[in-house]
Amino acid sequence: MRAAEFVGYLASALVFATFYMKTLTPMRLVAIASNVAFIGYGYLGDMHPILVLHAVLLPLNVWRLQQMRPQAKPVRHVTEGDFRLGRILPGTTYRRFAPGETIFRKGDPARELLLITAGSVRLTELQLEVGEGAIIGEIGVFSRNKTRTVTAVALTAVDAVAIAEDRVIAVCDDNRELGFNLVALITR
């Protein structure tokens, strides 16, 4: 087997491998490798159309890979636990609850989640107190039956940012950072 033929098969195998990739970064890396292999194949086999095509595709794939890097940064930011949800929540409403007021009860319909911006809340069934920066009501919003899983009572005056279920879905769709942060906060 000639060197050009071997490089051609390698390049073809790399293109084939890109179709099995489920995530974009590995796919772009393999596509870049296939571009390099096809450039070699085009050069060794004196096939100018293949050489030119992959000489153009190589910088395009490198550029697209570079564009993806800023998207990965917010995900790492979340996993390091350094995220403030309130700074990226469009379409929210502000709520205030008096001390002792029930914010929601276990079994109530879950139509919104709340980000506590001031005060503290008791989640009675969990015997847990949460405060500023905590999100409550998110489990019910994402659950199949869309009901509250605990009762939340304001221990102090509480200020909260409420975002409706449909807005949560829309914002997660529009803002990858918010989606990853919600997942990270829920799993904590």
PATOR-458651 format. One record per atom (N, C-alpha, C): residue number from 1; residue in one letter; atom name; x, y, z. Coordinates in nm, 3 decimals, padded with zeros to 5 digits. Example, Ala and Ser with C-alpha at 12.3 -4.5 7.8 and 13.67 -1.06 7.14 Angstrom:
R    nr   rest   atom      east     north        up
R     1      A      N    01.319   -00.569    00.780
R     1      A     CA    01.230   -00.450    00.780
R     1      A      C    01.320   -00.330    00.780
R     2      S      N    01.285   -00.225    00.708
R     2      S     CA    01.367   -00.106    00.714
R     2      S      C    01.290    00.003    00.787
end
This chain:
R    nr   rest   atom      east     north        up
R     1      M      N    00.086   -00.118    00.000
R     1      M     CA    00.000    00.000    00.000
R     1      M      C    00.090    00.124    00.000
R     2      R      N    00.061    00.213   -00.090
R     2      R     CA    00.137    00.338   -00.099
R     2      R      C    00.106    00.429    00.018
R     3      A      N    00.198    00.519    00.050
R     3      A     CA    00.181    00.614    00.160
R     3      A      C    00.056    00.701    00.139
R     4      A      N    00.035    00.748    00.017
R     4      A     CA   -00.081    00.833   -00.012
R     4      A      C   -00.211    00.758    00.015
R     5      E      N   -00.215    00.631   -00.023
R     5      E     CA   -00.336    00.551   -00.002
R     5      E      C   -00.361    00.530    00.147
R     6      F      N   -00.255    00.503    00.223
R     6      F     CA   -00.269    00.485    00.368
R     6      F      C   -00.322    00.613    00.432
R     7      V      N   -00.265    00.726    00.397
R     7      V     CA   -00.309    00.855    00.452
R     7      V      C   -00.455    00.881    00.413
R     8      G      N   -00.494    00.847    00.293
R     8      G     CA   -00.633    00.863    00.249
R     8      G      C   -00.729    00.780    00.330
R     9      Y      N   -00.692    00.655    00.359
R     9      Y     CA   -00.777    00.570    00.444
R     9      Y      C   -00.785    00.622    00.587
R    10      L      N   -00.672    00.670    00.637
R    10      L     CA   -00.670    00.729    00.771
R    10      L      C   -00.761    00.851    00.777
R    11      A      N   -00.751    00.937    00.679
R    11      A     CA   -00.835    01.058    00.674
R    11      A      C   -00.982    01.019    00.667
R    12      S      N   -01.015    00.920    00.586
R    12      S     CA   -01.153    00.874    00.574
R    12      S      C   -01.204    00.817    00.706
R    13      A      N   -01.119    00.741    00.774
R    13      A     CA   -01.157    00.683    00.904
R    13      A      C   -01.183    00.795    01.006
R    14      L      N   -01.104    00.899    01.002
R    14      L     CA   -01.124    01.011    01.094
R    14      L      C   -01.256    01.083    01.066
R    15      V      N   -01.289    01.102    00.940
R    15      V     CA   -01.418    01.164    00.907
R    15      V      C   -01.531    01.074    00.956
R    16      F      N   -01.518    00.945    00.934
R    16      F     CA   -01.618    00.850    00.981
R    16      F      C   -01.634    00.860    01.133
R    17      A      N   -01.521    00.873    01.204
R    17      A     CA   -01.524    00.882    01.351
R    17      A      C   -01.600    01.005    01.398
R    18      T      N   -01.593    01.115    01.323
R    18      T     CA   -01.664    01.236    01.366
R    18      T      C   -01.814    01.214    01.376
R    19      F      N   -01.867    01.123    01.296
R    19      F     CA   -02.011    01.096    01.298
R    19      F      C   -02.053    01.018    01.423
R    20      Y      N   -01.957    00.961    01.493
R    20      Y     CA   -01.987    00.890    01.618
R    20      Y      C   -01.973    00.979    01.740
R    21      M      N   -01.915    01.094    01.723
R    21      M     CA   -01.892    01.184    01.835
R    21      M      C   -02.023    01.243    01.885
R    22      K      N   -02.039    01.245    02.017
R    22      K     CA   -02.161    01.300    02.076
R    22      K      C   -02.139    01.440    02.131
R    23      T      N   -02.014    01.476    02.152
R    23      T     CA   -01.985    01.610    02.204
R    23      T      C   -01.900    01.687    02.103
R    24      L      N   -01.920    01.817    02.105
R    24      L     CA   -01.862    01.900    01.999
R    24      L      C   -01.710    01.914    02.004
R    25      T      N   -01.652    01.927    02.121
R    25      T     CA   -01.508    01.948    02.127
R    25      T      C   -01.430    01.829    02.070
R    26      P      N   -01.459    01.705    02.113
R    26      P     CA   -01.388    01.593    02.051
R    26      P      C   -01.415    01.583    01.900
R    27      M      N   -01.539    01.615    01.859
R    27      M     CA   -01.572    01.609    01.717
R    27      M      C   -01.486    01.707    01.638
R    28      R      N   -01.472    01.830    01.689
R    28      R     CA   -01.389    01.930    01.619
R    28      R      C   -01.242    01.887    01.615
R    29      L      N   -01.194    01.829    01.723
R    29      L     CA   -01.055    01.785    01.725
R    29      L      C   -01.029    01.674    01.624
R    30      V      N   -01.121    01.580    01.614
R    30      V     CA   -01.107    01.472    01.515
R    30      V      C   -01.123    01.528    01.374
R    31      A      N   -01.212    01.624    01.356
R    31      A     CA   -01.229    01.687    01.224
R    31      A      C   -01.101    01.760    01.183
R    32      I      N   -01.036    01.825    01.278
R    32      I     CA   -00.909    01.892    01.249
R    32      I      C   -00.804    01.789    01.207
R    33      A      N   -00.798    01.678    01.279
R    33      A     CA   -00.705    01.571    01.242
R    33      A      C   -00.736    01.517    01.103
R    34      S      N   -00.865    01.504    01.071
R    34      S     CA   -00.900    01.455    00.936
R    34      S      C   -00.861    01.557    00.830
R    35      N      N   -00.875    01.686    00.860
R    35      N     CA   -00.832    01.790    00.764
R    35      N      C   -00.683    01.779    00.736
R    36      V      N   -00.605    01.762    00.842
R    36      V     CA   -00.460    01.749    00.826
R    36      V      C   -00.428    01.625    00.742
R    37      A      N   -00.495    01.513    00.773
R    37      A     CA   -00.471    01.390    00.697
R    37      A      C   -00.512    01.407    00.550
R    38      F      N   -00.625    01.472    00.526
R    38      F     CA   -00.667    01.492    00.387
R    38      F      C   -00.575    01.589    00.312
R    39      I      N   -00.520    01.686    00.382
R    39      I     CA   -00.422    01.775    00.318
R    39      I      C   -00.301    01.692    00.275
R    40      G      N   -00.256    01.604    00.364
R    40      G     CA   -00.144    01.515    00.329
R    40      G      C   -00.179    01.424    00.214
R    41      Y      N   -00.299    01.370    00.216
R    41      Y     CA   -00.346    01.282    00.109
R    41      Y      C   -00.352    01.356   -00.025
R    42      G      N   -00.409    01.475   -00.021
R    42      G     CA   -00.418    01.556   -00.143
R    42      G      C   -00.282    01.592   -00.198
R    43      Y      N   -00.189    01.621   -00.108
R    43      Y     CA   -00.053    01.656   -00.151
R    43      Y      C    00.020    01.534   -00.208
R    44      L      N    00.017    01.423   -00.133
R    44      L     CA    00.089    01.302   -00.177
R    44      L      C    00.030    01.242   -00.304
R    45      G      N   -00.103    01.252   -00.318
R    45      G     CA   -00.169    01.195   -00.434
R    45      G      C   -00.186    01.293   -00.548
R    46      D      N   -00.133    01.415   -00.531
R    46      D     CA   -00.144    01.518   -00.634
R    46      D      C   -00.291    01.543   -00.672
R    47      M      N   -00.377    01.553   -00.565
R    47      M     CA   -00.521    01.577   -00.584
R    47      M      C   -00.553    01.715   -00.530
R    48      H      N   -00.546    01.812   -00.619
R    48      H     CA   -00.560    01.952   -00.578
R    48      H      C   -00.697    01.987   -00.520
R    49      P      N   -00.810    01.937   -00.572
R    49      P     CA   -00.939    01.972   -00.512
R    49      P      C   -00.949    01.928   -00.365
R    50      I      N   -00.899    01.809   -00.333
R    50      I     CA   -00.903    01.762   -00.194
R    50      I      C   -00.810    01.847   -00.108
R    51      L      N   -00.692    01.877   -00.158
R    51      L     CA   -00.596    01.960   -00.087
R    51      L      C   -00.655    02.098   -00.057
R    52      V      N   -00.713    02.162   -00.157
R    52      V     CA   -00.770    02.296   -00.139
R    52      V      C   -00.889    02.293   -00.042
R    53      L      N   -00.978    02.196   -00.061
R    53      L     CA   -01.096    02.186    00.028
R    53      L      C   -01.054    02.177    00.174
R    54      H      N   -00.963    02.088    00.206
R    54      H     CA   -00.925    02.069    00.346
R    54      H      C   -00.831    02.177    00.397
R    55      A      N   -00.761    02.244    00.307
R    55      A     CA   -00.682    02.360    00.348
R    55      A      C   -00.774    02.474    00.391
R    56      V      N   -00.893    02.480    00.333
R    56      V     CA   -00.993    02.580    00.372
R    56      V      C   -01.068    02.533    00.498
R    57      L      N   -01.100    02.405    00.505
R    57      L     CA   -01.175    02.352    00.620
R    57      L      C   -01.093    02.352    00.749
R    58      L      N   -00.963    02.335    00.740
R    58      L     CA   -00.878    02.331    00.860
R    58      L      C   -00.890    02.459    00.944
R    59      P      N   -00.867    02.578    00.887
R    59      P     CA   -00.883    02.697    00.971
R    59      P      C   -01.027    02.719    01.018
R    60      L      N   -01.123    02.676    00.938
R    60      L     CA   -01.263    02.687    00.980
R    60      L      C   -01.289    02.602    01.105
R    61      N      N   -01.240    02.479    01.105
R    61      N     CA   -01.258    02.393    01.222
R    61      N      C   -01.183    02.446    01.343
R    62      V      N   -01.063    02.500    01.323
R    62      V     CA   -00.987    02.559    01.433
R    62      V      C   -01.063    02.679    01.490
R    63      W      N   -01.115    02.763    01.402
R    63      W     CA   -01.193    02.880    01.444
R    63      W      C   -01.316    02.839    01.524
R    64      R      N   -01.390    02.739    01.476
R    64      R     CA   -01.509    02.691    01.548
R    64      R      C   -01.472    02.632    01.684
R    65      L      N   -01.360    02.564    01.690
R    65      L     CA   -01.314    02.510    01.818
R    65      L      C   -01.284    02.624    01.916
R    66      Q      N   -01.221    02.730    01.867
R    66      Q     CA   -01.193    02.845    01.952
R    66      Q      C   -01.321    02.915    01.998
R    67      Q      N   -01.423    02.917    01.914
R    67      Q     CA   -01.551    02.977    01.952
R    67      Q      C   -01.617    02.898    02.064
R    68      M      N   -01.595    02.769    02.070
R    68      M     CA   -01.657    02.684    02.171
R    68      M      C   -01.593    02.700    02.308
R    69      R      N   -01.470    02.738    02.315
R    69      R     CA   -01.401    02.749    02.443
R    69      R      C   -01.470    02.842    02.543
R    70      P      N   -01.517    02.961    02.504
R    70      P     CA   -01.588    03.045    02.601
R    70      P      C   -01.715    02.981    02.654
R    71      Q      N   -01.777    02.892    02.578
R    71      Q     CA   -01.898    02.825    02.625
R    71      Q      C   -01.867    02.724    02.734
R    72      A      N   -01.750    02.667    02.732
R    72      A     CA   -01.712    02.570    02.834
R    72      A      C   -01.676    02.638    02.965
R    73      K      N   -01.630    02.762    02.960
R    73      K     CA   -01.588    02.834    03.079
R    73      K      C   -01.699    02.847    03.184
R    74      P      N   -01.823    02.885    03.146
R    74      P     CA   -01.928    02.894    03.247
R    74      P      C   -01.956    02.761    03.314
R    75      V      N   -01.941    02.651    03.243
R    75      V     CA   -01.966    02.520    03.302
R    75      V      C   -01.862    02.494    03.410
R    76      R      N   -01.735    02.522    03.384
R    76      R     CA   -01.632    02.506    03.486
R    76      R      C   -01.659    02.601    03.602
R    77      H      N   -01.703    02.722    03.572
R    77      H     CA   -01.736    02.823    03.671
R    77      H      C   -01.841    02.770    03.769
R    78      V      N   -01.940    02.700    03.717
R    78      V     CA   -02.047    02.644    03.799
R    78      V      C   -01.995    02.536    03.890
R    79      T      N   -01.919    02.444    03.834
R    79      T     CA   -01.873    02.330    03.912
R    79      T      C   -01.777    02.373    04.022
R    80      E      N   -01.718    02.490    04.009
R    80      E     CA   -01.633    02.543    04.114
R    80      E      C   -01.717    02.616    04.220
R    81      G      N   -01.848    02.623    04.203
R    81      G     CA   -01.938    02.679    04.302
R    81      G      C   -01.929    02.829    04.318
R    82      D      N   -01.898    02.901    04.213
R    82      D     CA   -01.873    03.044    04.220
R    82      D      C   -01.977    03.123    04.141
R    83      F      N   -02.101    03.082    04.145
R    83      F     CA   -02.201    03.138    04.054
R    83      F      C   -02.307    03.217    04.129
R    84      R      N   -02.346    03.329    04.075
R    84      R     CA   -02.456    03.410    04.129
R    84      R      C   -02.568    03.410    04.026
R    85      L      N   -02.675    03.339    04.055
R    85      L     CA   -02.784    03.321    03.960
R    85      L      C   -02.855    03.451    03.928
R    86      G      N   -02.869    03.539    04.026
R    86      G     CA   -02.946    03.660    04.006
R    86      G      C   -02.897    03.751    03.894
R    87      R      N   -02.770    03.740    03.858
R    87      R     CA   -02.716    03.831    03.756
R    87      R      C   -02.757    03.796    03.615
R    88      I      N   -02.815    03.678    03.592
R    88      I     CA   -02.849    03.641    03.455
R    88      I      C   -02.995    03.600    03.438
R    89      L      N   -03.081    03.641    03.529
R    89      L     CA   -03.221    03.600    03.522
R    89      L      C   -03.310    03.708    03.459
R    90      P      N   -03.336    03.700    03.331
R    90      P     CA   -03.430    03.793    03.270
R    90      P      C   -03.574    03.750    03.296
R    91      G      N   -03.666    03.843    03.286
R    91      G     CA   -03.808    03.809    03.297
R    91      G      C   -03.849    03.759    03.434
R    92      T      N   -03.796    03.820    03.538
R    92      T     CA   -03.828    03.777    03.673
R    92      T      C   -03.925    03.874    03.740
R    93      T      N   -03.986    03.828    03.849
R    93      T     CA   -04.067    03.916    03.933
R    93      T      C   -04.012    03.909    04.075
R    94      Y      N   -04.024    04.019    04.146
R    94      Y     CA   -03.973    04.025    04.281
R    94      Y      C   -04.087    04.001    04.378
R    95      R      N   -04.060    03.924    04.482
R    95      R     CA   -04.160    03.892    04.583
R    95      R      C   -04.104    03.924    04.721
R    96      R      N   -04.194    03.961    04.810
R    96      R     CA   -04.157    03.985    04.949
R    96      R      C   -04.252    03.904    05.037
R    97      F      N   -04.194    03.838    05.137
R    97      F     CA   -04.272    03.756    05.230
R    97      F      C   -04.245    03.804    05.372
R    98      A      N   -04.351    03.812    05.452
R    98      A     CA   -04.339    03.855    05.591
R    98      A      C   -04.291    03.739    05.678
R    99      P      N   -04.229    03.770    05.791
R    99      P     CA   -04.188    03.662    05.881
R    99      P      C   -04.308    03.575    05.919
R   100      G      N   -04.290    03.443    05.912
R   100      G     CA   -04.396    03.349    05.945
R   100      G      C   -04.489    03.316    05.828
R   101      E      N   -04.479    03.388    05.717
R   101      E     CA   -04.565    03.363    05.602
R   101      E      C   -04.523    03.235    05.530
R   102      T      N   -04.624    03.156    05.492
R   102      T     CA   -04.596    03.035    05.415
R   102      T      C   -04.576    03.075    05.269
R   103      I      N   -04.461    03.041    05.215
R   103      I     CA   -04.427    03.074    05.077
R   103      I      C   -04.496    02.976    04.983
R   104      F      N   -04.488    02.847    05.016
R   104      F     CA   -04.564    02.744    04.947
R   104      F      C   -04.571    02.622    05.037
R   105      R      N   -04.670    02.535    05.010
R   105      R     CA   -04.691    02.414    05.088
R   105      R      C   -04.659    02.290    05.006
R   106      K      N   -04.618    02.186    05.076
R   106      K     CA   -04.595    02.057    05.011
R   106      K      C   -04.723    02.015    04.941
R   107      G      N   -04.711    01.975    04.814
R   107      G     CA   -04.825    01.932    04.734
R   107      G      C   -04.887    02.041    04.649
R   108      D      N   -04.853    02.169    04.678
R   108      D     CA   -04.903    02.280    04.595
R   108      D      C   -04.847    02.265    04.453
R   109      P      N   -04.918    02.321    04.355
R   109      P     CA   -04.862    02.323    04.219
R   109      P      C   -04.731    02.402    04.216
R   110      A      N   -04.633    02.353    04.143
R   110      A     CA   -04.503    02.419    04.132
R   110      A      C   -04.497    02.492    03.999
R   111      R      N   -04.522    02.622    04.003
R   111      R     CA   -04.524    02.701    03.880
R   111      R      C   -04.408    02.797    03.866
R   112      E      N   -04.323    02.804    03.970
R   112      E     CA   -04.209    02.894    03.966
R   112      E      C   -04.105    02.847    04.066
R   113      L      N   -03.983    02.892    04.045
R   113      L     CA   -03.880    02.873    04.146
R   113      L      C   -03.845    03.009    04.201
R   114      L      N   -03.785    03.011    04.318
R   114      L     CA   -03.752    03.137    04.385
R   114      L      C   -03.605    03.140    04.424
R   115      L      N   -03.541    03.252    04.394
R   115      L     CA   -03.404    03.278    04.438
R   115      L      C   -03.415    03.373    04.557
R   116      I      N   -03.369    03.330    04.673
R   116      I     CA   -03.374    03.413    04.793
R   116      I      C   -03.264    03.519    04.783
R   117      T      N   -03.303    03.645    04.786
R   117      T     CA   -03.205    03.754    04.778
R   117      T      C   -03.178    03.817    04.914
R   118      A      N   -03.271    03.798    05.010
R   118      A     CA   -03.251    03.846    05.147
R   118      A      C   -03.343    03.768    05.239
R   119      G      N   -03.295    03.744    05.361
R   119      G     CA   -03.377    03.675    05.460
R   119      G      C   -03.347    03.526    05.466
R   120      S      N   -03.430    03.456    05.547
R   120      S     CA   -03.410    03.311    05.560
R   120      S      C   -03.544    03.240    05.557
R   121      V      N   -03.540    03.117    05.508
R   121      V     CA   -03.659    03.034    05.486
R   121      V      C   -03.636    02.899    05.550
R   122      R      N   -03.741    02.847    05.611
R   122      R     CA   -03.737    02.711    05.668
R   122      R      C   -03.811    02.617    05.575
R   123      L      N   -03.742    02.509    05.536
R   123      L     CA   -03.804    02.402    05.458
R   123      L      C   -03.842    02.297    05.561
R   124      T      N   -03.971    02.296    05.599
R   124      T     CA   -04.014    02.225    05.719
R   124      T      C   -03.990    02.075    05.715
R   125      E      N   -04.024    02.008    05.608
R   125      E     CA   -04.008    01.863    05.602
R   125      E      C   -03.861    01.820    05.606
R   126      L      N   -03.774    01.907    05.559
R   126      L     CA   -03.631    01.876    05.559
R   126      L      C   -03.562    01.926    05.686
R   127      Q      N   -03.635    02.003    05.767
R   127      Q     CA   -03.579    02.067    05.887
R   127      Q      C   -03.448    02.139    05.851
R   128      L      N   -03.461    02.223    05.747
R   128      L     CA   -03.346    02.292    05.691
R   128      L      C   -03.377    02.439    05.678
R   129      E      N   -03.278    02.521    05.713
R   129      E     CA   -03.290    02.666    05.696
R   129      E      C   -03.199    02.709    05.583
R   130      V      N   -03.253    02.788    05.489
R   130      V     CA   -03.173    02.839    05.377
R   130      V      C   -03.185    02.990    05.375
R   131      G      N   -03.087    03.054    05.314
R   131      G     CA   -03.085    03.200    05.311
R   131      G      C   -03.047    03.255    05.177
R   132      E      N   -02.989    03.375    05.181
R   132      E     CA   -02.953    03.447    05.060
R   132      E      C   -02.872    03.359    04.964
R   133      G      N   -02.912    03.363    04.838
R   133      G     CA   -02.844    03.286    04.735
R   133      G      C   -02.903    03.148    04.711
R   134      A      N   -02.989    03.102    04.801
R   134      A     CA   -03.049    02.969    04.785
R   134      A      C   -03.164    02.977    04.684
R   135      I      N   -03.184    02.868    04.615
R   135      I     CA   -03.299    02.854    04.526
R   135      I      C   -03.393    02.755    04.590
R   136      I      N   -03.520    02.792    04.597
R   136      I     CA   -03.620    02.700    04.650
R   136      I      C   -03.731    02.680    04.546
R   137      G      N   -03.792    02.564    04.551
R   137      G     CA   -03.901    02.535    04.460
R   137      G      C   -03.859    02.476    04.328
R   138      E      N   -03.728    02.459    04.307
R   138      E     CA   -03.679    02.412    04.178
R   138      E      C   -03.710    02.265    04.153
R   139      I      N   -03.712    02.184    04.258
R   139      I     CA   -03.739    02.041    04.240
R   139      I      C   -03.880    02.022    04.185
R   140      G      N   -03.976    02.091    04.242
R   140      G     CA   -04.114    02.080    04.195
R   140      G      C   -04.131    02.127    04.052
R   141      V      N   -04.061    02.234    04.015
R   141      V     CA   -04.071    02.288    03.879
R   141      V      C   -04.021    02.185    03.778
R   142      F      N   -03.916    02.112    03.813
R   142      F     CA   -03.858    02.016    03.720
R   142      F      C   -03.913    01.875    03.737
R   143      S      N   -03.997    01.854    03.837
R   143      S     CA   -04.049    01.718    03.859
R   143      S      C   -04.160    01.686    03.759
R   144      R      N   -04.186    01.559    03.743
R   144      R     CA   -04.286    01.513    03.647
R   144      R      C   -04.427    01.561    03.683
R   145      N      N   -04.462    01.554    03.813
R   145      N     CA   -04.598    01.592    03.853
R   145      N      C   -04.613    01.741    03.886
R   146      K      N   -04.504    01.819    03.881
R   146      K     CA   -04.506    01.964    03.899
R   146      K      C   -04.573    02.007    04.030
R   147      T      N   -04.535    01.939    04.139
R   147      T     CA   -04.587    01.977    04.271
R   147      T      C   -04.471    02.002    04.367
R   148      R      N   -04.499    02.082    04.468
R   148      R     CA   -04.399    02.115    04.570
R   148      R      C   -04.368    01.991    04.653
R   149      T      N   -04.239    01.974    04.683
R   149      T     CA   -04.197    01.857    04.760
R   149      T      C   -04.181    01.887    04.908
R   150      V      N   -04.180    02.015    04.944
R   150      V     CA   -04.169    02.057    05.083
R   150      V      C   -04.253    02.183    05.105
R   151      T      N   -04.270    02.218    05.231
R   151      T     CA   -04.333    02.345    05.268
R   151      T      C   -04.222    02.444    05.302
R   152      A      N   -04.235    02.566    05.250
R   152      A     CA   -04.136    02.672    05.275
R   152      A      C   -04.203    02.784    05.353
R   153      V      N   -04.143    02.821    05.466
R   153      V     CA   -04.197    02.927    05.553
R   153      V      C   -04.089    03.031    05.575
R   154      A      N   -04.125    03.158    05.562
R   154      A     CA   -04.032    03.268    05.585
R   154      A      C   -04.002    03.277    05.734
R   155      L      N   -03.876    03.266    05.773
R   155      L     CA   -03.837    03.283    05.912
R   155      L      C   -03.819    03.430    05.947
R   156      T      N   -03.771    03.506    05.848
R   156      T     CA   -03.753    03.651    05.862
R   156      T      C   -03.825    03.713    05.743
R   157      A      N   -03.818    03.844    05.732
R   157      A     CA   -03.866    03.907    05.609
R   157      A      C   -03.780    03.851    05.495
R   158      V      N   -03.845    03.809    05.389
R   158      V     CA   -03.772    03.746    05.279
R   158      V      C   -03.800    03.821    05.150
R   159      D      N   -03.693    03.853    05.079
R   159      D     CA   -03.703    03.906    04.943
R   159      D      C   -03.658    03.795    04.850
R   160      A      N   -03.731    03.778    04.741
R   160      A     CA   -03.699    03.670    04.648
R   160      A      C   -03.726    03.714    04.506
R   161      V      N   -03.654    03.652    04.414
R   161      V     CA   -03.676    03.670    04.272
R   161      V      C   -03.747    03.544    04.225
R   162      A      N   -03.865    03.561    04.164
R   162      A     CA   -03.942    03.446    04.115
R   162      A      C   -03.932    03.439    03.964
R   163      I      N   -03.914    03.317    03.915
R   163      I     CA   -03.913    03.297    03.770
R   163      I      C   -04.006    03.180    03.740
R   164      A      N   -04.102    03.207    03.654
R   164      A     CA   -04.205    03.110    03.619
R   164      A      C   -04.145    02.990    03.546
R   165      E      N   -04.212    02.876    03.561
R   165      E     CA   -04.166    02.751    03.500
R   165      E      C   -04.137    02.766    03.350
R   166      D      N   -04.229    02.828    03.277
R   166      D     CA   -04.207    02.840    03.132
R   166      D      C   -04.088    02.931    03.101
R   167      R      N   -04.065    03.032    03.184
R   167      R     CA   -03.948    03.118    03.165
R   167      R      C   -03.819    03.045    03.200
R   168      V      N   -03.824    02.958    03.302
R   168      V     CA   -03.706    02.880    03.338
R   168      V      C   -03.662    02.797    03.219
R   169      I      N   -03.758    02.729    03.156
R   169      I     CA   -03.727    02.646    03.039
R   169      I      C   -03.674    02.732    02.925
R   170      A      N   -03.739    02.844    02.898
R   170      A     CA   -03.697    02.932    02.789
R   170      A      C   -03.559    02.991    02.814
R   171      V      N   -03.534    03.034    02.937
R   171      V     CA   -03.406    03.094    02.970
R   171      V      C   -03.295    02.990    02.962
R   172      C      N   -03.323    02.868    03.009
R   172      C     CA   -03.222    02.760    03.000
R   172      C      C   -03.190    02.731    02.854
R   173      D      N   -03.292    02.738    02.771
R   173      D     CA   -03.272    02.713    02.628
R   173      D      C   -03.187    02.823    02.565
R   174      D      N   -03.211    02.948    02.608
R   174      D     CA   -03.139    03.063    02.552
R   174      D      C   -03.002    03.084    02.616
R   175      N      N   -02.988    03.042    02.742
R   175      N     CA   -02.867    03.073    02.818
R   175      N      C   -02.807    02.945    02.875
R   176      R      N   -02.710    02.893    02.807
R   176      R     CA   -02.647    02.767    02.848
R   176      R      C   -02.590    02.778    02.989
R   177      E      N   -02.535    02.893    03.024
R   177      E     CA   -02.477    02.912    03.157
R   177      E      C   -02.583    02.892    03.265
R   178      L      N   -02.701    02.951    03.246
R   178      L     CA   -02.807    02.936    03.344
R   178      L      C   -02.847    02.790    03.357
R   179      G      N   -02.862    02.721    03.247
R   179      G     CA   -02.901    02.580    03.252
R   179      G      C   -02.802    02.498    03.333
R   180      F      N   -02.673    02.513    03.306
R   180      F     CA   -02.572    02.438    03.380
R   180      F      C   -02.570    02.477    03.527
R   181      N      N   -02.590    02.605    03.554
R   181      N     CA   -02.590    02.649    03.694
R   181      N      C   -02.710    02.595    03.769
R   182      L      N   -02.825    02.592    03.707
R   182      L     CA   -02.942    02.535    03.773
R   182      L      C   -02.920    02.388    03.805
R   183      V      N   -02.866    02.316    03.711
R   183      V     CA   -02.837    02.174    03.737
R   183      V      C   -02.739    02.160    03.852
R   184      A      N   -02.634    02.241    03.854
R   184      A     CA   -02.535    02.235    03.960
R   184      A      C   -02.596    02.270    04.095
R   185      L      N   -02.680    02.374    04.099
R   185      L     CA   -02.742    02.414    04.225
R   185      L      C   -02.840    02.309    04.274
R   186      I      N   -02.916    02.250    04.184
R   186      I     CA   -03.013    02.148    04.223
R   186      I      C   -02.942    02.024    04.277
R   187      T      N   -02.834    01.984    04.213
R   187      T     CA   -02.763    01.864    04.258
R   187      T      C   -02.685    01.885    04.387
R   188      R      N   -02.661    02.010    04.425
R   188      R     CA   -02.595    02.035    04.554
R   188      R      C   -02.693    02.006    04.665
end
